[in-house]
């Protein structure tokens, strides 16, 4: 009698579950019927759900990459793969998200053959119930901290790298007091993937010196590269073919080979002779012209535009021609008045935050043409937000009488 009653209760429970599932249109036709029950100790505060885009899931499951969440206590956290950075955002949902650690899914091996318990049901425990989850959105690497870190201890020359600590070596003491960073150090504290960090170091023209990444002091870099350009004239070398070994040998008494070669790489492209294997560099007109423009403009408040253009052309090596397109993102000019002027305004000095960037730009000019503003905001573009979308968000656009699009501030 007891056995019969227990069997009837089991059958009744199974029928009740199946009736509820049928009413909801969820009647199971394959695999076990799983009955969810809340744990006696549901703990939702210690669990966060993370939704992964296909690219990140593929990086983990297919390529075996690790993912890292980065950020200081006051930073917005980001998630980095080997080559991408994503911002973490909290997304709310009106549906409860149940965490069931041992739930079986149709794609799991043996799903159809998995038997139920004595009542024909598989009892699964719900350990957490959440109303939000973390989602990822592709973003630009946040490398503004990298520039600040490397600026703490710029390389000024071998004479300032001495370990001496006497009063006659103030610069040496400065170098010793400030931290230098290996690639691993930077990877730990900069919100960027490994590949993006490498690209940022190249963009900053950083140099690996004694195992640590350093930027060259601007005055020192200008001095070294001017010495290289002077050597070109003395040796009658063409700027299209600067031989590496003779150049480093001639400058050995002035600067370390590492620094000479680094400057050639910053301003030129490497070429290897197919027969002899000799390495040479072709100096790039754009970068050399920008070097001289920066050299002329950095030390003055404003420069008469016509005087600047004449002086600039006279300064560059023979065979190179200056062009106003080389000034984009480096300097601003105003040629509308009776006293046309140009002044130093590098994009590298602007804040990385988009709103702060536009506030800064519109404090300099109330109205910008597209060709003028584009070099100063192009780097804000991300895979999820185009340049046009950024301009639409932070500016008001209109067309002038000539049909040229102009932008004014939308920030209140």
Secondary structure as GFF3:
##gff-version 3
##sequence-region A 1 412
A	DSSP	alpha_helix	2	23	.	.	.	ID=ss1
A	DSSP	beta_strand	33	38	.	.	.	ID=ss2
A	DSSP	beta_strand	50	51	.	.	.	ID=ss3
A	DSSP	alpha_helix	54	61	.	.	.	ID=ss4
A	DSSP	beta_strand	68	70	.	.	.	ID=ss5
A	DSSP	beta_strand	78	80	.	.	.	ID=ss6
A	DSSP	beta_strand	85	99	.	.	.	ID=ss7
A	DSSP	beta_strand	121	126	.	.	.	ID=ss8
A	DSSP	beta_strand	128	138	.	.	.	ID=ss9
A	DSSP	alpha_helix	144	151	.	.	.	ID=ss10
A	DSSP	three_ten_helix	158	160	.	.	.	ID=ss11
A	DSSP	alpha_helix	170	177	.	.	.	ID=ss12
A	DSSP	alpha_helix	183	189	.	.	.	ID=ss13
A	DSSP	alpha_helix	194	203	.	.	.	ID=ss14
A	DSSP	beta_strand	207	209	.	.	.	ID=ss15
A	DSSP	beta_strand	212	214	.	.	.	ID=ss16
A	DSSP	alpha_helix	218	235	.	.	.	ID=ss17
A	DSSP	beta_strand	242	243	.	.	.	ID=ss18
A	DSSP	alpha_helix	244	250	.	.	.	ID=ss19
A	DSSP	alpha_helix	257	267	.	.	.	ID=ss20
A	DSSP	beta_strand	268	272	.	.	.	ID=ss21
A	DSSP	beta_strand	279	283	.	.	.	ID=ss22
A	DSSP	alpha_helix	285	297	.	.	.	ID=ss23
A	DSSP	beta_strand	303	304	.	.	.	ID=ss24
A	DSSP	alpha_helix	305	315	.	.	.	ID=ss25
A	DSSP	three_ten_helix	324	327	.	.	.	ID=ss26
A	DSSP	beta_strand	331	334	.	.	.	ID=ss27
A	DSSP	beta_strand	341	344	.	.	.	ID=ss28
A	DSSP	three_ten_helix	347	349	.	.	.	ID=ss29
A	DSSP	alpha_helix	354	364	.	.	.	ID=ss30
A	DSSP	beta_strand	368	369	.	.	.	ID=ss31
A	DSSP	alpha_helix	370	377	.	.	.	ID=ss32
A	DSSP	three_ten_helix	378	380	.	.	.	ID=ss33
A	DSSP	alpha_helix	387	394	.	.	.	ID=ss34
A	DSSP	beta_strand	395	399	.	.	.	ID=ss35
A	DSSP	beta_strand	405	409	.	.	.	ID=ss36
###
